[in-house]
Amino acid sequence: MSEETGGNAINPHTMSIIVTKGSLDWAYPPFILSTTAAAMGLDVTMFFTFYGLPLLLKKMDLKVTPLGNAAMKMPMMGGHMVMPNLVAAIPGVDAMASKMMKNLIKKNGVASIDELRELAVEAEVRLIGCQMTMDLFDYQLEDMIDGIEVGGAATYLEVATQSHINLFI
């Protein structure tokens, strides 16, 4: 296996991430990985599409989505309790689970998504909002944080074909 050289060379210090989910629990992996990679000297691009796009909104209202997440175990009463899908379908359970998760995050000194997003901006992570998704869900550039780019699939693919690490989250 030979490594490409010249104009088509893949830079070993690059990473791209497609961000497709915007719930509180799904927002952590792309922001933690991107900020860590940037701190390690990688050039990082994040492409936010579909339900991941709201993570670029100026005002986020993130919630945990326990419905359909059979692996979700919350520390309670000295153990870890699983939240069955039936319970997760009851109105108000999302709000309760979100509050519990936010309290757990704060109690353990974990950075908030707002803080991680600010860190990504400071670390010069390239943030691209999907134009098609913005059109589809009627978002305007003014709704988004400052400094993002807007692009389509071709914009992302141009980055991905030159990136050493490509993640889909």
Chimera marker file (.cmm) of the C-alpha trace (Angstrom):
<marker_set name="trace">
<marker id="1" x="0.000" y="0.000" z="0.000" r="1" g="1" b="0" radius="0.5"/>
<marker id="2" x="1.573" y="3.279" z="-1.010" r="1" g="1" b="0" radius="0.5"/>
<marker id="3" x="0.738" y="6.697" z="0.325" r="1" g="1" b="0" radius="0.5"/>
<marker id="4" x="-0.302" y="9.309" z="-2.234" r="1" g="1" b="0" radius="0.5"/>
<marker id="5" x="1.999" y="12.220" z="-2.903" r="1" g="1" b="0" radius="0.5"/>
<marker id="6" x="1.593" y="15.569" z="-4.604" r="1" g="1" b="0" radius="0.5"/>
<marker id="7" x="-1.741" y="17.371" z="-4.915" r="1" g="1" b="0" radius="0.5"/>
<marker id="8" x="-3.755" y="14.342" z="-3.796" r="1" g="1" b="0" radius="0.5"/>
<marker id="9" x="-1.730" y="13.644" z="-0.659" r="1" g="1" b="0" radius="0.5"/>
<marker id="10" x="-3.699" y="13.002" z="2.495" r="1" g="1" b="0" radius="0.5"/>
<marker id="11" x="-2.434" y="15.127" z="5.356" r="1" g="1" b="0" radius="0.5"/>
<marker id="12" x="-1.870" y="12.848" z="8.375" r="1" g="1" b="0" radius="0.5"/>
<marker id="13" x="-2.751" y="15.744" z="10.680" r="1" g="1" b="0" radius="0.5"/>
<marker id="14" x="-6.373" y="16.199" z="9.577" r="1" g="1" b="0" radius="0.5"/>
<marker id="15" x="-9.744" y="14.990" z="10.800" r="1" g="1" b="0" radius="0.5"/>
<marker id="16" x="-13.298" y="15.523" z="9.598" r="1" g="1" b="0" radius="0.5"/>
<marker id="17" x="-16.496" y="14.739" z="11.459" r="1" g="1" b="0" radius="0.5"/>
<marker id="18" x="-20.054" y="14.589" z="10.120" r="1" g="1" b="0" radius="0.5"/>
<marker id="19" x="-22.327" y="15.636" z="12.995" r="1" g="1" b="0" radius="0.5"/>
<marker id="20" x="-25.848" y="14.271" z="12.473" r="1" g="1" b="0" radius="0.5"/>
<marker id="21" x="-27.424" y="14.315" z="15.927" r="1" g="1" b="0" radius="0.5"/>
<marker id="22" x="-28.160" y="17.262" z="18.188" r="1" g="1" b="0" radius="0.5"/>
<marker id="23" x="-29.317" y="15.832" z="21.502" r="1" g="1" b="0" radius="0.5"/>
<marker id="24" x="-27.298" y="16.495" z="24.654" r="1" g="1" b="0" radius="0.5"/>
<marker id="25" x="-25.852" y="12.989" z="24.810" r="1" g="1" b="0" radius="0.5"/>
<marker id="26" x="-24.953" y="12.918" z="21.103" r="1" g="1" b="0" radius="0.5"/>
<marker id="27" x="-23.395" y="16.405" z="21.135" r="1" g="1" b="0" radius="0.5"/>
<marker id="28" x="-20.514" y="15.395" z="23.401" r="1" g="1" b="0" radius="0.5"/>
<marker id="29" x="-18.599" y="12.930" z="21.187" r="1" g="1" b="0" radius="0.5"/>
<marker id="30" x="-18.013" y="15.236" z="18.191" r="1" g="1" b="0" radius="0.5"/>
<marker id="31" x="-17.083" y="18.247" z="20.325" r="1" g="1" b="0" radius="0.5"/>
<marker id="32" x="-14.794" y="16.297" z="22.646" r="1" g="1" b="0" radius="0.5"/>
<marker id="33" x="-13.068" y="14.557" z="19.746" r="1" g="1" b="0" radius="0.5"/>
<marker id="34" x="-12.711" y="17.740" z="17.688" r="1" g="1" b="0" radius="0.5"/>
<marker id="35" x="-11.320" y="19.871" z="20.506" r="1" g="1" b="0" radius="0.5"/>
<marker id="36" x="-8.949" y="17.128" z="21.622" r="1" g="1" b="0" radius="0.5"/>
<marker id="37" x="-7.712" y="16.612" z="18.064" r="1" g="1" b="0" radius="0.5"/>
<marker id="38" x="-7.237" y="20.360" z="17.612" r="1" g="1" b="0" radius="0.5"/>
<marker id="39" x="-5.262" y="20.497" z="20.874" r="1" g="1" b="0" radius="0.5"/>
<marker id="40" x="-3.064" y="17.717" z="19.470" r="1" g="1" b="0" radius="0.5"/>
<marker id="41" x="-2.315" y="19.814" z="16.398" r="1" g="1" b="0" radius="0.5"/>
<marker id="42" x="-4.766" y="18.330" z="13.892" r="1" g="1" b="0" radius="0.5"/>
<marker id="43" x="-6.694" y="20.484" z="11.442" r="1" g="1" b="0" radius="0.5"/>
<marker id="44" x="-10.318" y="19.613" z="12.204" r="1" g="1" b="0" radius="0.5"/>
<marker id="45" x="-13.481" y="20.183" z="10.174" r="1" g="1" b="0" radius="0.5"/>
<marker id="46" x="-16.967" y="19.497" z="11.516" r="1" g="1" b="0" radius="0.5"/>
<marker id="47" x="-19.877" y="19.268" z="9.063" r="1" g="1" b="0" radius="0.5"/>
<marker id="48" x="-23.258" y="19.714" z="10.783" r="1" g="1" b="0" radius="0.5"/>
<marker id="49" x="-26.221" y="18.236" z="8.950" r="1" g="1" b="0" radius="0.5"/>
<marker id="50" x="-29.839" y="17.307" z="9.684" r="1" g="1" b="0" radius="0.5"/>
<marker id="51" x="-30.444" y="17.052" z="13.443" r="1" g="1" b="0" radius="0.5"/>
<marker id="52" x="-26.832" y="17.971" z="14.192" r="1" g="1" b="0" radius="0.5"/>
<marker id="53" x="-27.234" y="21.431" z="12.637" r="1" g="1" b="0" radius="0.5"/>
<marker id="54" x="-29.002" y="22.944" z="15.701" r="1" g="1" b="0" radius="0.5"/>
<marker id="55" x="-25.695" y="22.547" z="17.582" r="1" g="1" b="0" radius="0.5"/>
<marker id="56" x="-24.597" y="25.650" z="15.661" r="1" g="1" b="0" radius="0.5"/>
<marker id="57" x="-27.582" y="27.746" z="16.759" r="1" g="1" b="0" radius="0.5"/>
<marker id="58" x="-26.796" y="30.764" z="18.929" r="1" g="1" b="0" radius="0.5"/>
<marker id="59" x="-29.211" y="29.461" z="21.541" r="1" g="1" b="0" radius="0.5"/>
<marker id="60" x="-29.220" y="25.737" z="22.124" r="1" g="1" b="0" radius="0.5"/>
<marker id="61" x="-31.826" y="23.880" z="24.166" r="1" g="1" b="0" radius="0.5"/>
<marker id="62" x="-30.295" y="20.424" z="24.390" r="1" g="1" b="0" radius="0.5"/>
<marker id="63" x="-32.174" y="17.481" z="25.796" r="1" g="1" b="0" radius="0.5"/>
<marker id="64" x="-31.392" y="13.820" z="26.366" r="1" g="1" b="0" radius="0.5"/>
<marker id="65" x="-33.410" y="11.378" z="24.302" r="1" g="1" b="0" radius="0.5"/>
<marker id="66" x="-33.851" y="8.190" z="26.328" r="1" g="1" b="0" radius="0.5"/>
<marker id="67" x="-36.482" y="6.740" z="23.976" r="1" g="1" b="0" radius="0.5"/>
<marker id="68" x="-34.837" y="4.013" z="21.920" r="1" g="1" b="0" radius="0.5"/>
<marker id="69" x="-31.619" y="4.148" z="23.945" r="1" g="1" b="0" radius="0.5"/>
<marker id="70" x="-31.605" y="0.771" z="25.655" r="1" g="1" b="0" radius="0.5"/>
<marker id="71" x="-28.034" y="1.295" z="26.882" r="1" g="1" b="0" radius="0.5"/>
<marker id="72" x="-28.935" y="4.406" z="28.872" r="1" g="1" b="0" radius="0.5"/>
<marker id="73" x="-28.221" y="3.705" z="32.515" r="1" g="1" b="0" radius="0.5"/>
<marker id="74" x="-28.384" y="6.548" z="35.001" r="1" g="1" b="0" radius="0.5"/>
<marker id="75" x="-26.697" y="6.425" z="38.408" r="1" g="1" b="0" radius="0.5"/>
<marker id="76" x="-29.512" y="6.232" z="40.969" r="1" g="1" b="0" radius="0.5"/>
<marker id="77" x="-29.843" y="4.934" z="44.496" r="1" g="1" b="0" radius="0.5"/>
<marker id="78" x="-26.281" y="3.634" z="44.614" r="1" g="1" b="0" radius="0.5"/>
<marker id="79" x="-26.538" y="1.714" z="41.333" r="1" g="1" b="0" radius="0.5"/>
<marker id="80" x="-27.252" y="2.178" z="37.660" r="1" g="1" b="0" radius="0.5"/>
<marker id="81" x="-30.851" y="1.933" z="36.546" r="1" g="1" b="0" radius="0.5"/>
<marker id="82" x="-31.931" y="1.269" z="32.975" r="1" g="1" b="0" radius="0.5"/>
<marker id="83" x="-34.754" y="3.369" z="31.612" r="1" g="1" b="0" radius="0.5"/>
<marker id="84" x="-37.126" y="1.082" z="29.705" r="1" g="1" b="0" radius="0.5"/>
<marker id="85" x="-38.549" y="2.375" z="26.419" r="1" g="1" b="0" radius="0.5"/>
<marker id="86" x="-42.054" y="2.244" z="27.847" r="1" g="1" b="0" radius="0.5"/>
<marker id="87" x="-41.080" y="4.678" z="30.622" r="1" g="1" b="0" radius="0.5"/>
<marker id="88" x="-39.214" y="6.910" z="28.158" r="1" g="1" b="0" radius="0.5"/>
<marker id="89" x="-42.421" y="7.304" z="26.131" r="1" g="1" b="0" radius="0.5"/>
<marker id="90" x="-44.259" y="8.917" z="29.060" r="1" g="1" b="0" radius="0.5"/>
<marker id="91" x="-44.638" y="12.712" z="28.671" r="1" g="1" b="0" radius="0.5"/>
<marker id="92" x="-42.130" y="14.630" z="30.781" r="1" g="1" b="0" radius="0.5"/>
<marker id="93" x="-39.565" y="11.839" z="31.004" r="1" g="1" b="0" radius="0.5"/>
<marker id="94" x="-37.289" y="13.549" z="28.444" r="1" g="1" b="0" radius="0.5"/>
<marker id="95" x="-37.261" y="16.686" z="30.601" r="1" g="1" b="0" radius="0.5"/>
<marker id="96" x="-36.549" y="14.660" z="33.746" r="1" g="1" b="0" radius="0.5"/>
<marker id="97" x="-33.746" y="12.677" z="32.072" r="1" g="1" b="0" radius="0.5"/>
<marker id="98" x="-32.281" y="15.898" z="30.634" r="1" g="1" b="0" radius="0.5"/>
<marker id="99" x="-32.264" y="17.554" z="34.051" r="1" g="1" b="0" radius="0.5"/>
<marker id="100" x="-30.661" y="14.487" z="35.619" r="1" g="1" b="0" radius="0.5"/>
<marker id="101" x="-27.964" y="14.403" z="32.919" r="1" g="1" b="0" radius="0.5"/>
<marker id="102" x="-27.233" y="18.134" z="33.213" r="1" g="1" b="0" radius="0.5"/>
<marker id="103" x="-26.929" y="17.762" z="37.006" r="1" g="1" b="0" radius="0.5"/>
<marker id="104" x="-24.600" y="14.785" z="36.546" r="1" g="1" b="0" radius="0.5"/>
<marker id="105" x="-22.463" y="16.771" z="34.079" r="1" g="1" b="0" radius="0.5"/>
<marker id="106" x="-22.237" y="19.737" z="36.449" r="1" g="1" b="0" radius="0.5"/>
<marker id="107" x="-21.600" y="17.572" z="39.538" r="1" g="1" b="0" radius="0.5"/>
<marker id="108" x="-18.685" y="15.846" z="37.814" r="1" g="1" b="0" radius="0.5"/>
<marker id="109" x="-17.142" y="19.039" z="36.425" r="1" g="1" b="0" radius="0.5"/>
<marker id="110" x="-17.652" y="18.066" z="32.779" r="1" g="1" b="0" radius="0.5"/>
<marker id="111" x="-17.565" y="20.978" z="30.362" r="1" g="1" b="0" radius="0.5"/>
<marker id="112" x="-20.912" y="22.009" z="28.912" r="1" g="1" b="0" radius="0.5"/>
<marker id="113" x="-21.601" y="21.786" z="25.188" r="1" g="1" b="0" radius="0.5"/>
<marker id="114" x="-21.573" y="25.603" z="25.064" r="1" g="1" b="0" radius="0.5"/>
<marker id="115" x="-18.074" y="25.576" z="26.575" r="1" g="1" b="0" radius="0.5"/>
<marker id="116" x="-16.850" y="22.846" z="24.239" r="1" g="1" b="0" radius="0.5"/>
<marker id="117" x="-18.284" y="24.672" z="21.235" r="1" g="1" b="0" radius="0.5"/>
<marker id="118" x="-16.518" y="27.889" z="22.307" r="1" g="1" b="0" radius="0.5"/>
<marker id="119" x="-13.304" y="25.902" z="22.703" r="1" g="1" b="0" radius="0.5"/>
<marker id="120" x="-13.747" y="24.500" z="19.175" r="1" g="1" b="0" radius="0.5"/>
<marker id="121" x="-14.112" y="28.044" z="17.803" r="1" g="1" b="0" radius="0.5"/>
<marker id="122" x="-11.039" y="29.216" z="19.752" r="1" g="1" b="0" radius="0.5"/>
<marker id="123" x="-9.063" y="26.207" z="18.472" r="1" g="1" b="0" radius="0.5"/>
<marker id="124" x="-10.003" y="27.193" z="14.911" r="1" g="1" b="0" radius="0.5"/>
<marker id="125" x="-11.990" y="24.042" z="14.216" r="1" g="1" b="0" radius="0.5"/>
<marker id="126" x="-13.683" y="24.595" z="10.860" r="1" g="1" b="0" radius="0.5"/>
<marker id="127" x="-17.462" y="24.535" z="11.440" r="1" g="1" b="0" radius="0.5"/>
<marker id="128" x="-19.621" y="23.996" z="8.358" r="1" g="1" b="0" radius="0.5"/>
<marker id="129" x="-23.418" y="24.102" z="8.433" r="1" g="1" b="0" radius="0.5"/>
<marker id="130" x="-25.157" y="22.098" z="5.725" r="1" g="1" b="0" radius="0.5"/>
<marker id="131" x="-26.874" y="24.467" z="3.282" r="1" g="1" b="0" radius="0.5"/>
<marker id="132" x="-29.529" y="21.912" z="2.300" r="1" g="1" b="0" radius="0.5"/>
<marker id="133" x="-30.427" y="21.314" z="5.954" r="1" g="1" b="0" radius="0.5"/>
<marker id="134" x="-30.569" y="25.050" z="6.622" r="1" g="1" b="0" radius="0.5"/>
<marker id="135" x="-32.989" y="25.412" z="3.718" r="1" g="1" b="0" radius="0.5"/>
<marker id="136" x="-34.988" y="22.324" z="4.711" r="1" g="1" b="0" radius="0.5"/>
<marker id="137" x="-35.520" y="23.435" z="8.315" r="1" g="1" b="0" radius="0.5"/>
<marker id="138" x="-35.748" y="27.156" z="7.483" r="1" g="1" b="0" radius="0.5"/>
<marker id="139" x="-32.645" y="28.284" z="9.400" r="1" g="1" b="0" radius="0.5"/>
<marker id="140" x="-30.885" y="31.521" z="8.495" r="1" g="1" b="0" radius="0.5"/>
<marker id="141" x="-27.193" y="32.319" z="8.883" r="1" g="1" b="0" radius="0.5"/>
<marker id="142" x="-28.215" y="34.941" z="11.464" r="1" g="1" b="0" radius="0.5"/>
<marker id="143" x="-29.591" y="32.101" z="13.652" r="1" g="1" b="0" radius="0.5"/>
<marker id="144" x="-26.132" y="30.526" z="13.873" r="1" g="1" b="0" radius="0.5"/>
<marker id="145" x="-23.069" y="31.382" z="15.926" r="1" g="1" b="0" radius="0.5"/>
<marker id="146" x="-20.526" y="33.676" z="14.335" r="1" g="1" b="0" radius="0.5"/>
<marker id="147" x="-17.708" y="32.241" z="12.278" r="1" g="1" b="0" radius="0.5"/>
<marker id="148" x="-19.365" y="29.227" z="10.708" r="1" g="1" b="0" radius="0.5"/>
<marker id="149" x="-19.286" y="28.419" z="7.029" r="1" g="1" b="0" radius="0.5"/>
<marker id="150" x="-22.204" y="27.151" z="4.991" r="1" g="1" b="0" radius="0.5"/>
<marker id="151" x="-21.649" y="24.452" z="2.415" r="1" g="1" b="0" radius="0.5"/>
<marker id="152" x="-23.079" y="21.354" z="0.880" r="1" g="1" b="0" radius="0.5"/>
<marker id="153" x="-22.120" y="17.738" z="0.453" r="1" g="1" b="0" radius="0.5"/>
<marker id="154" x="-19.455" y="18.646" z="-2.108" r="1" g="1" b="0" radius="0.5"/>
<marker id="155" x="-17.820" y="20.982" z="0.423" r="1" g="1" b="0" radius="0.5"/>
<marker id="156" x="-17.663" y="18.195" z="2.979" r="1" g="1" b="0" radius="0.5"/>
<marker id="157" x="-16.465" y="15.595" z="0.472" r="1" g="1" b="0" radius="0.5"/>
<marker id="158" x="-13.651" y="17.875" z="-0.625" r="1" g="1" b="0" radius="0.5"/>
<marker id="159" x="-12.481" y="17.970" z="3.006" r="1" g="1" b="0" radius="0.5"/>
<marker id="160" x="-13.109" y="14.276" z="3.661" r="1" g="1" b="0" radius="0.5"/>
<marker id="161" x="-11.134" y="13.072" z="0.657" r="1" g="1" b="0" radius="0.5"/>
<marker id="162" x="-8.114" y="14.938" z="1.997" r="1" g="1" b="0" radius="0.5"/>
<marker id="163" x="-8.558" y="13.971" z="5.670" r="1" g="1" b="0" radius="0.5"/>
<marker id="164" x="-6.645" y="11.229" z="7.404" r="1" g="1" b="0" radius="0.5"/>
<marker id="165" x="-9.429" y="10.577" z="9.906" r="1" g="1" b="0" radius="0.5"/>
<marker id="166" x="-13.132" y="10.705" z="8.949" r="1" g="1" b="0" radius="0.5"/>
<marker id="167" x="-15.849" y="10.142" z="11.561" r="1" g="1" b="0" radius="0.5"/>
<marker id="168" x="-19.644" y="9.910" z="11.274" r="1" g="1" b="0" radius="0.5"/>
<marker id="169" x="-21.397" y="10.752" z="14.533" r="1" g="1" b="0" radius="0.5"/>
<link id1="1" id2="2" r="1" g="1" b="0" radius="0.2"/>
<link id1="2" id2="3" r="1" g="1" b="0" radius="0.2"/>
<link id1="3" id2="4" r="1" g="1" b="0" radius="0.2"/>
<link id1="4" id2="5" r="1" g="1" b="0" radius="0.2"/>
<link id1="5" id2="6" r="1" g="1" b="0" radius="0.2"/>
<link id1="6" id2="7" r="1" g="1" b="0" radius="0.2"/>
<link id1="7" id2="8" r="1" g="1" b="0" radius="0.2"/>
<link id1="8" id2="9" r="1" g="1" b="0" radius="0.2"/>
<link id1="9" id2="10" r="1" g="1" b="0" radius="0.2"/>
<link id1="10" id2="11" r="1" g="1" b="0" radius="0.2"/>
<link id1="11" id2="12" r="1" g="1" b="0" radius="0.2"/>
<link id1="12" id2="13" r="1" g="1" b="0" radius="0.2"/>
<link id1="13" id2="14" r="1" g="1" b="0" radius="0.2"/>
<link id1="14" id2="15" r="1" g="1" b="0" radius="0.2"/>
<link id1="15" id2="16" r="1" g="1" b="0" radius="0.2"/>
<link id1="16" id2="17" r="1" g="1" b="0" radius="0.2"/>
<link id1="17" id2="18" r="1" g="1" b="0" radius="0.2"/>
<link id1="18" id2="19" r="1" g="1" b="0" radius="0.2"/>
<link id1="19" id2="20" r="1" g="1" b="0" radius="0.2"/>
<link id1="20" id2="21" r="1" g="1" b="0" radius="0.2"/>
<link id1="21" id2="22" r="1" g="1" b="0" radius="0.2"/>
<link id1="22" id2="23" r="1" g="1" b="0" radius="0.2"/>
<link id1="23" id2="24" r="1" g="1" b="0" radius="0.2"/>
<link id1="24" id2="25" r="1" g="1" b="0" radius="0.2"/>
<link id1="25" id2="26" r="1" g="1" b="0" radius="0.2"/>
<link id1="26" id2="27" r="1" g="1" b="0" radius="0.2"/>
<link id1="27" id2="28" r="1" g="1" b="0" radius="0.2"/>
<link id1="28" id2="29" r="1" g="1" b="0" radius="0.2"/>
<link id1="29" id2="30" r="1" g="1" b="0" radius="0.2"/>
<link id1="30" id2="31" r="1" g="1" b="0" radius="0.2"/>
<link id1="31" id2="32" r="1" g="1" b="0" radius="0.2"/>
<link id1="32" id2="33" r="1" g="1" b="0" radius="0.2"/>
<link id1="33" id2="34" r="1" g="1" b="0" radius="0.2"/>
<link id1="34" id2="35" r="1" g="1" b="0" radius="0.2"/>
<link id1="35" id2="36" r="1" g="1" b="0" radius="0.2"/>
<link id1="36" id2="37" r="1" g="1" b="0" radius="0.2"/>
<link id1="37" id2="38" r="1" g="1" b="0" radius="0.2"/>
<link id1="38" id2="39" r="1" g="1" b="0" radius="0.2"/>
<link id1="39" id2="40" r="1" g="1" b="0" radius="0.2"/>
<link id1="40" id2="41" r="1" g="1" b="0" radius="0.2"/>
<link id1="41" id2="42" r="1" g="1" b="0" radius="0.2"/>
<link id1="42" id2="43" r="1" g="1" b="0" radius="0.2"/>
<link id1="43" id2="44" r="1" g="1" b="0" radius="0.2"/>
<link id1="44" id2="45" r="1" g="1" b="0" radius="0.2"/>
<link id1="45" id2="46" r="1" g="1" b="0" radius="0.2"/>
<link id1="46" id2="47" r="1" g="1" b="0" radius="0.2"/>
<link id1="47" id2="48" r="1" g="1" b="0" radius="0.2"/>
<link id1="48" id2="49" r="1" g="1" b="0" radius="0.2"/>
<link id1="49" id2="50" r="1" g="1" b="0" radius="0.2"/>
<link id1="50" id2="51" r="1" g="1" b="0" radius="0.2"/>
<link id1="51" id2="52" r="1" g="1" b="0" radius="0.2"/>
<link id1="52" id2="53" r="1" g="1" b="0" radius="0.2"/>
<link id1="53" id2="54" r="1" g="1" b="0" radius="0.2"/>
<link id1="54" id2="55" r="1" g="1" b="0" radius="0.2"/>
<link id1="55" id2="56" r="1" g="1" b="0" radius="0.2"/>
<link id1="56" id2="57" r="1" g="1" b="0" radius="0.2"/>
<link id1="57" id2="58" r="1" g="1" b="0" radius="0.2"/>
<link id1="58" id2="59" r="1" g="1" b="0" radius="0.2"/>
<link id1="59" id2="60" r="1" g="1" b="0" radius="0.2"/>
<link id1="60" id2="61" r="1" g="1" b="0" radius="0.2"/>
<link id1="61" id2="62" r="1" g="1" b="0" radius="0.2"/>
<link id1="62" id2="63" r="1" g="1" b="0" radius="0.2"/>
<link id1="63" id2="64" r="1" g="1" b="0" radius="0.2"/>
<link id1="64" id2="65" r="1" g="1" b="0" radius="0.2"/>
<link id1="65" id2="66" r="1" g="1" b="0" radius="0.2"/>
<link id1="66" id2="67" r="1" g="1" b="0" radius="0.2"/>
<link id1="67" id2="68" r="1" g="1" b="0" radius="0.2"/>
<link id1="68" id2="69" r="1" g="1" b="0" radius="0.2"/>
<link id1="69" id2="70" r="1" g="1" b="0" radius="0.2"/>
<link id1="70" id2="71" r="1" g="1" b="0" radius="0.2"/>
<link id1="71" id2="72" r="1" g="1" b="0" radius="0.2"/>
<link id1="72" id2="73" r="1" g="1" b="0" radius="0.2"/>
<link id1="73" id2="74" r="1" g="1" b="0" radius="0.2"/>
<link id1="74" id2="75" r="1" g="1" b="0" radius="0.2"/>
<link id1="75" id2="76" r="1" g="1" b="0" radius="0.2"/>
<link id1="76" id2="77" r="1" g="1" b="0" radius="0.2"/>
<link id1="77" id2="78" r="1" g="1" b="0" radius="0.2"/>
<link id1="78" id2="79" r="1" g="1" b="0" radius="0.2"/>
<link id1="79" id2="80" r="1" g="1" b="0" radius="0.2"/>
<link id1="80" id2="81" r="1" g="1" b="0" radius="0.2"/>
<link id1="81" id2="82" r="1" g="1" b="0" radius="0.2"/>
<link id1="82" id2="83" r="1" g="1" b="0" radius="0.2"/>
<link id1="83" id2="84" r="1" g="1" b="0" radius="0.2"/>
<link id1="84" id2="85" r="1" g="1" b="0" radius="0.2"/>
<link id1="85" id2="86" r="1" g="1" b="0" radius="0.2"/>
<link id1="86" id2="87" r="1" g="1" b="0" radius="0.2"/>
<link id1="87" id2="88" r="1" g="1" b="0" radius="0.2"/>
<link id1="88" id2="89" r="1" g="1" b="0" radius="0.2"/>
<link id1="89" id2="90" r="1" g="1" b="0" radius="0.2"/>
<link id1="90" id2="91" r="1" g="1" b="0" radius="0.2"/>
<link id1="91" id2="92" r="1" g="1" b="0" radius="0.2"/>
<link id1="92" id2="93" r="1" g="1" b="0" radius="0.2"/>
<link id1="93" id2="94" r="1" g="1" b="0" radius="0.2"/>
<link id1="94" id2="95" r="1" g="1" b="0" radius="0.2"/>
<link id1="95" id2="96" r="1" g="1" b="0" radius="0.2"/>
<link id1="96" id2="97" r="1" g="1" b="0" radius="0.2"/>
<link id1="97" id2="98" r="1" g="1" b="0" radius="0.2"/>
<link id1="98" id2="99" r="1" g="1" b="0" radius="0.2"/>
<link id1="99" id2="100" r="1" g="1" b="0" radius="0.2"/>
<link id1="100" id2="101" r="1" g="1" b="0" radius="0.2"/>
<link id1="101" id2="102" r="1" g="1" b="0" radius="0.2"/>
<link id1="102" id2="103" r="1" g="1" b="0" radius="0.2"/>
<link id1="103" id2="104" r="1" g="1" b="0" radius="0.2"/>
<link id1="104" id2="105" r="1" g="1" b="0" radius="0.2"/>
<link id1="105" id2="106" r="1" g="1" b="0" radius="0.2"/>
<link id1="106" id2="107" r="1" g="1" b="0" radius="0.2"/>
<link id1="107" id2="108" r="1" g="1" b="0" radius="0.2"/>
<link id1="108" id2="109" r="1" g="1" b="0" radius="0.2"/>
<link id1="109" id2="110" r="1" g="1" b="0" radius="0.2"/>
<link id1="110" id2="111" r="1" g="1" b="0" radius="0.2"/>
<link id1="111" id2="112" r="1" g="1" b="0" radius="0.2"/>
<link id1="112" id2="113" r="1" g="1" b="0" radius="0.2"/>
<link id1="113" id2="114" r="1" g="1" b="0" radius="0.2"/>
<link id1="114" id2="115" r="1" g="1" b="0" radius="0.2"/>
<link id1="115" id2="116" r="1" g="1" b="0" radius="0.2"/>
<link id1="116" id2="117" r="1" g="1" b="0" radius="0.2"/>
<link id1="117" id2="118" r="1" g="1" b="0" radius="0.2"/>
<link id1="118" id2="119" r="1" g="1" b="0" radius="0.2"/>
<link id1="119" id2="120" r="1" g="1" b="0" radius="0.2"/>
<link id1="120" id2="121" r="1" g="1" b="0" radius="0.2"/>
<link id1="121" id2="122" r="1" g="1" b="0" radius="0.2"/>
<link id1="122" id2="123" r="1" g="1" b="0" radius="0.2"/>
<link id1="123" id2="124" r="1" g="1" b="0" radius="0.2"/>
<link id1="124" id2="125" r="1" g="1" b="0" radius="0.2"/>
<link id1="125" id2="126" r="1" g="1" b="0" radius="0.2"/>
<link id1="126" id2="127" r="1" g="1" b="0" radius="0.2"/>
<link id1="127" id2="128" r="1" g="1" b="0" radius="0.2"/>
<link id1="128" id2="129" r="1" g="1" b="0" radius="0.2"/>
<link id1="129" id2="130" r="1" g="1" b="0" radius="0.2"/>
<link id1="130" id2="131" r="1" g="1" b="0" radius="0.2"/>
<link id1="131" id2="132" r="1" g="1" b="0" radius="0.2"/>
<link id1="132" id2="133" r="1" g="1" b="0" radius="0.2"/>
<link id1="133" id2="134" r="1" g="1" b="0" radius="0.2"/>
<link id1="134" id2="135" r="1" g="1" b="0" radius="0.2"/>
<link id1="135" id2="136" r="1" g="1" b="0" radius="0.2"/>
<link id1="136" id2="137" r="1" g="1" b="0" radius="0.2"/>
<link id1="137" id2="138" r="1" g="1" b="0" radius="0.2"/>
<link id1="138" id2="139" r="1" g="1" b="0" radius="0.2"/>
<link id1="139" id2="140" r="1" g="1" b="0" radius="0.2"/>
<link id1="140" id2="141" r="1" g="1" b="0" radius="0.2"/>
<link id1="141" id2="142" r="1" g="1" b="0" radius="0.2"/>
<link id1="142" id2="143" r="1" g="1" b="0" radius="0.2"/>
<link id1="143" id2="144" r="1" g="1" b="0" radius="0.2"/>
<link id1="144" id2="145" r="1" g="1" b="0" radius="0.2"/>
<link id1="145" id2="146" r="1" g="1" b="0" radius="0.2"/>
<link id1="146" id2="147" r="1" g="1" b="0" radius="0.2"/>
<link id1="147" id2="148" r="1" g="1" b="0" radius="0.2"/>
<link id1="148" id2="149" r="1" g="1" b="0" radius="0.2"/>
<link id1="149" id2="150" r="1" g="1" b="0" radius="0.2"/>
<link id1="150" id2="151" r="1" g="1" b="0" radius="0.2"/>
<link id1="151" id2="152" r="1" g="1" b="0" radius="0.2"/>
<link id1="152" id2="153" r="1" g="1" b="0" radius="0.2"/>
<link id1="153" id2="154" r="1" g="1" b="0" radius="0.2"/>
<link id1="154" id2="155" r="1" g="1" b="0" radius="0.2"/>
<link id1="155" id2="156" r="1" g="1" b="0" radius="0.2"/>
<link id1="156" id2="157" r="1" g="1" b="0" radius="0.2"/>
<link id1="157" id2="158" r="1" g="1" b="0" radius="0.2"/>
<link id1="158" id2="159" r="1" g="1" b="0" radius="0.2"/>
<link id1="159" id2="160" r="1" g="1" b="0" radius="0.2"/>
<link id1="160" id2="161" r="1" g="1" b="0" radius="0.2"/>
<link id1="161" id2="162" r="1" g="1" b="0" radius="0.2"/>
<link id1="162" id2="163" r="1" g="1" b="0" radius="0.2"/>
<link id1="163" id2="164" r="1" g="1" b="0" radius="0.2"/>
<link id1="164" id2="165" r="1" g="1" b="0" radius="0.2"/>
<link id1="165" id2="166" r="1" g="1" b="0" radius="0.2"/>
<link id1="166" id2="167" r="1" g="1" b="0" radius="0.2"/>
<link id1="167" id2="168" r="1" g="1" b="0" radius="0.2"/>
<link id1="168" id2="169" r="1" g="1" b="0" radius="0.2"/>
</marker_set>
